[in-house]
């Protein structure tokens, strides 16, 4: 895990910088203009997703080390790729971007809170020395909040250049994400099958069940079909890079805690594209 531990903060900061470059103040104003859809997405991701993860852990009698890894990925905000898949699904891309951006900023508080509380619940004591909830929050500020704000500032003062290159920035974000997970999987290639065997079932069930739950919550409470697709995908495609960063910062290089994130990251794109295919076939 040495390579992953070293490059995770850098890759995450670059991805969040790319997210910031794609944001404007209007993305945040949109939340005030259309609060209902944002609130449905926010509650689905910040409250219902961790609760579903916790219930599955109890029902499936998941070992504590795998359980805390599941809670880490469940507490992570939606990844930038959720915006791309929302576009493929003909969903509300603007809502997806707003949810990703704002929940990513909220995550500096929500992720440490959920993870440390879960560690207490599961009796996990293998927390790295000198690491506290506030310490992790501050580290997340440096690799999440600061790059997003910096990206927005750069866009503000170089609007024309950034706007003309935004598609390139998005592609670079995707490439960075792929490079990171290739490096992670290569470093632990001998354990890859073991990862899937240990955490594959619960991460698959969590991913699929949460997309379905969010889809039907949005059906009852959101504005329409586009918002429904967006919220379902936002709850199914998590920021795996951030989850690995948090895991390695709190628990050091103990691979057990990263297994659910690695498993989830492998599965979420497969299930995401299957979900989109089903949506398109049903229209």
Order of alpha helices (4+ residues) and beta strands (2+ residues): alpha-alpha-alpha-alpha-alpha-alpha-alpha-alpha-alpha-alpha-alpha-alpha-alpha-alpha
